[in-house]
Amino acid sequence: MERIVSDKITNHLLANNILHSDQHGFLKRRSTTTNLIECFNDWTVCVQDGCQVTVVYTDFQKAFDVVSHEKLFHRLYHYGVRGNVLL
């Protein structure tokens, strides 16, 4: 059931261009590995152009555990996710 709900929400967000094109991690063909490859490419181009690059890593592994569900539901409602999905 969780997979069905997740797929429905993801399809809705994609169909309505709500997700940023740089979103990775939970989309098909856009994994955390592809994110790292894109970042490495961007950093390489910057260094080749003589620019300085600063990289900061943040671990969001447990981030969902502390997300305010009220704020999450409000944001999903704002993006058009409504009805039984939010109950």
Beta strands, then each sheet from edge to edge (+ up, - down):
end
